[in-house]
Amino acid sequence: MRRMSWLSAAVLTALLATLLALVVVPSSSATPPGTPDPGADAAEDLLVIGHRGASGYRPEHTLASYELAARMGADYVECDAVSTADGVLVCRHENEISGTTDVADRPEFADRRTTRTVDGVELTGWFTEDFTLDELRTLRAVERLPEVREENTLYDGLFAVPTLDEFFELRADLSDELGREVGAYVETKHPTYFDGIGLSLEEPLVADLREAHLDRHGAPVFLQSFETANLRELDDAGVRVPLVQLLSATGAPADLVAAGDPRTYADLSTAAGLAGIAEYADGVGPEKAQVIPLAADGTLGEPTSFVADAHAVDLLVHPYTFRNENSFLPADLDEGPDPAAYGDAIEEQLRFWAAGVDGLFTDNPDTGVLTRALFLEAEQPAA
């Protein structure tokens, strides 16, 4: 068992009862940036973020996925926001929805199939900006990765596409029921593209935040984007919740490309680049390979200086995306030839907690809650 190098058998035994309680009765001591909490141990602020909800178990970006993530103990639940034709923000990972809804099977919308260029990539399919909210509500979500997550296809056709308002309402209801603040982690998708078609995302986002009474210091909210200009715009507008600059191991932000700015994500991820990000953002969301890259043989390598560089300029680090299936794990942590079978995701996450990250995005929030508990228990001094 690889994890025994991290934890003694005695520690594992002692944790069994408490870990069950963590999953069945979720609790969180995580404090959003800006919330006064003098004397809190920094280790207690490690965040588990439900990536698109609990997308390892339910079709992504559905209220069912979001609710399950919260009930599994996620501190924050992620919603990606795109716009409808009538300017309403809805929760989809992409504005092209043929892979996440049943739109391709709806003859009444066959004529909406088209080709668009989004952030320099030509895509053919159906796009949220070609549907009013009422039309979009007639669609139903389907599993995006049916080959890997066959169990999730059981729920195909059951759940509607939620609005950002509904996501915020669910967050509030679950916070009341669970007796803890369930946080909202909202990403604006393709803001430069949406600006170009007259459907700016920032204004309705701020309006929805304020309607939900969440645009305030200490609110359990993060706003994130792969682009830079919209985050600067939100910062300049005085938005009072923390902003997170998403990064990637490849490519460049679409807004910089559109403006002729030669900087890439690699440039933004250097110590100097991170210092520039700290002028308008409170955290960064790197691709996990930027924190611990894979070695040449596909095994998990050694940590880079990324976390130390980000912490040196007071940026939080929330890498993405942690998934339990073999197909998403390093070669030394997969378990057998079946890409859909679970590998040693626990060991992978323990390595990242040890590298100093402040939180992680995971499709399997229960696994994230468990690895955080294991890590924190191992960090406790011996009695």
N, C-alpha and C positions, 0 to 999 in steps of 0.2 A: 504494500500500500504506500504510494508516493507521499501521501500527506503525513505519514508518521514522522517524516523528517521535520515537519513543522510542529506537530503536536504530539505530546506523549499520550499513551493509551489512557492514563489516568485523567488527563484533561478532557479527552473525548468522552469518556464515561460520565464525567461530572456534568458535561454539557447537554446530555440527551434530554433530560426533562425540561431544561430551560429553552432549548431550541424548539421543541414542540410547542411550547407556549408562545414563542415568538411568531410562529407561523399561524397558529390557530387564533390567538388573540393579539393582533399586531399592536405594537407600540413604537414610539419614536421619541428620542431625545434630541433629534437634529434641530438646530436652530438656524433659520435663514439668515443670511448676511444682513446686518443692520439691526438685528434684534438684540437688545442688551441681555447679556447672560454672563456676568462676571463670575469667574471661578469655575466655569464649565471646562471640563477636560476636552482638549481639542479632538481627541480620538472619538469622543461621543458625537461629534458632528459629521461623521462619515455618512454619506447619503447613498441610499439605494433608490435608483430612479427606474420606474417601470417604463421600458422602451416601447412606445406605442401602446401602452397598457401592459397587460400580461400576454404579449403576442406569441409567446411560446405555447399558449394554451387556448387562446381564442383568436378569431380573425382580428387583425390589428385595427386600431382606431375605431373601435366600437365602444359604446357605453358598457357593454358586458366585459370587454377587455380592460377598460379603465377601472371598473369596479373590482374585478378580480385582483388587479395589481394592488389596489389599496388594501383589500382584505388579506392579501398575502404579506402585507407589512411594508410595502414601498413607501418611502418618505415623500417622494414626488412621482407624479404620473405625467408622461409626455404626450402632448397633442401637437401635431403638425397642422398648420393653418394655411388653407388656400381659399380662393374666392369663387363664389358663384357669379352668374351673369348679372344678378341684381345686387351684388356687392355684399353678400353675407359670407362671413368666414365659417368654413366647415372643416372638419377634421379628416384629412387624408394625407398620406405620406407624399403623394404627388398629385398634381392636377390632372394627369392622365390616369384614368380610373378603370381601364379594361382589366387590369390584373387584380383589382381589389373590390370590384362590384360585379353584378350580373348584367351590366349594361349591354354587353355583346349579345346577350340572349333576348334582348328586348326589341322586337321588330319596330315598335313605335319610335325608337331612337336610331334606327339603322342609318338614317340620312345625316346624323350628327357625326359620323365617323369622318375624321379628317386628318391632315398632316400639319403639324406645327413645328417650329424650331424654338426650343426652350433652352436658354443658356447655351446656345451654339450646337445643340443636339437635335437632329430631326427625329420626330416621334410621330407615329401614326396610331390613332385610337380615338378615344372619347375624352373630352376635357371639361373640367368642372365649370370653366368660364363660359361654356356653351349651354349651360343648364340653369334655369331659375331654381331657387331653393325648393319650390313646390315640386318641380320635375325631379330634382335630385332625391327628394324624400321618397319617391316611388321605387328607387333602386334598393337593393339589398347587398350587404357585404359578403365577400367570399374570401377564403384563405389565399394569401398571396404566394405561399410556398407549399403547395399541396404535395409535391414529391417528397419533401422533408417532413412535413407536418400533416400527415394523412388524418390524424385524429381530429385536427381542427376543421377538416372539411365537413365533419358532422354538423357544424353550426352554419354552413353555407346557406344563405337565403333567409336567415332568421333576424338579422340585425340591420337597422337603418344606418345611414350616414349621419352622424351627429353634428350639430352646430357647435361653435366655440362657446356660445352662451350655455348650451346644454351641458357641455363639459364642465364649465365653471359651477353650474347648479349642482351637478353630481358631486363635484369636489366638496361643496359646502355641506350637502346632505350627508356624505360619508364622514366628514369631519365631525359633525354633530353625533352621528351614530357611534363612531369608533372612539370618541372621546379624545381625539388628537387632531392636529391640523394635517390634512392631506394636501400636499403641495401640488401646484400646477407648473409644469415646465413646458412652455409654449415656443414652438419654432415657426418662424415665418418662412415659407417656401417660395423660392424664386421671386423675391420682391422686385428686382429690376425688370423682369419679364412682366409682372403684373402692373408695374408702373407704366410700362410701354403700351399696355392695352387699356389704360384708364381705369384700372381696378386696384388702386394702391391698397396695400395691406395694413399699413401702420395706423391710419386714422381709425378704421373700424376696430383694430386690435385695442387701441387705447380706449375707445368708447366702450368696448365690451369689458375691459378691465375695470373701468370706472363704474359701470353699471353693476358689476359684481363686488364693488367696494374693495378692489384688490390693488389699485394704484396708490399704495401708501408704503411708507417705510416699515419694514418688518413683515410685510405681507408674504405668505408662503408661495412666492412666484419667482421663477426665472424666465427671462425672454432670451431666445437664442437665434442665431442665423449663421449660415455659411457665407453671407455677404457682410461687408463692412459698413457701407454707406448708410444702410437703414438702421444699424445699431447706433451709429453716430447721430443720426437724425433723432432717434428715440432719446438718446442721452441729452442732446441739445434741447429737446422738448421738455426736459425735466421729469421724465418718467422716473418714478421713485422705487422701482424694483430692480434687482440686479440683472445685468446684461451679460451674456455669454457668447464669446466669439467661437463658432465652430471652425475646426481646421481639418485638413485632410493630408494624407501622406503624398498625394499627387494633385496636380492641377492648380487652379487659381480661382479666387472669388469672381463670380460672374460680373459683379459691378465694377471691379478693377479692370477686367478684360474689356468691358463695354466702354470704359473711360480711357482706354489705351495705357493704363498703368501696368508696367511690366512685373510688378511684384506677384509672387506665387505664394501658395500656402507654405512652401518650404521657407521662403523669406520671412513670412509672418511668424514661423515657428522657431526662429533663432532667438537667442537672448535679447538682441536688439529689437526684433520684431515683436516679441512678447511685451517688452517695455512700451512700445507704441500702442499695443492693444490695451494696456493698463490705463491709458489716458481716457478711454471711453467705456471700458468693460470691467466687470468684476470677476470674470472667470473665463476659462477656455475649455472647449470640448474637443480634444484631439482624437483622431483615429487611434485605436489602442496600440497599433504598431509604432506610433510615434513615442510611446512611453516605454514599451518593451518590444523591440522588433523581433521578427523571426530570424533565426540563423539560416545559413545557406541550405541546410538539410530540412528546413521546415519546422524545426523544433523551436521552443521558446528561448529567446536569447537573453541578454543582459540588459538592464535598464539604461536608458540614455540619460542625459542631463535635463531632459524636458521638465520634469516635475520641479527640480531644484531651480531651474531658470524661471519658471512661472511663479513659484513661491517667493522668489527673490524680489518680485515686483508686486506681491500681494494678490496674485491671481489664483482663484480656485481651479482645480483640475478635475474634470469629469469626463473620462474617456468613454468611447463607444466602440463596438457593441458586443456585449458578452452574451453568448448563447450556449446552450448545453449540448447541442448535437455535434457529432464527430466532424461533420463537414465544415464547422466553423472553428474548430479547435486546432492548436498546434499539433504537429505530427507526433510528438512524444506524449500527448495527452489524449489522443483519440483511442477508442476502445473497440477494435475490430473493424471489419470491412463495410459495415452498414452505415452509410452517411447519415441516416436518420436516427441511429441509436445514440444514446447519451454517452459521452466520454467523461474525462476527468475535469469537468468544468470547475469543480471546487478548487483544485490545485491551481488552475490558471488564475482564478480570482484572488486567491491568497497571495500569489506572486505580485499582483497589482496593488493590493492593499499594502503589502510590504514595501512597494516602491514609492509609497507616499501619496497616492491619489486621494482626493477628498470625497470621491463618490464615483459610482459607475452606472452606466446605462445597461440594463439587462432585459432580455425578453422573458426571463424567468425570475421574477422578483423574489420568490421564496428561496431560490438558491443564493441570491445576493444577500438576503437577510441572514441566512445561515452562515455564509462565508464571513460576513462582517462579525458575527458573534464568535465564530472560531478564531478569527484574527484578534479581536479584542481580548478574548480569554487568554490566548497565548501570550499577549503583551503584558498581562498582569504579572507583577512580581510574585515569586514563589512565597508561600506562607511560611 
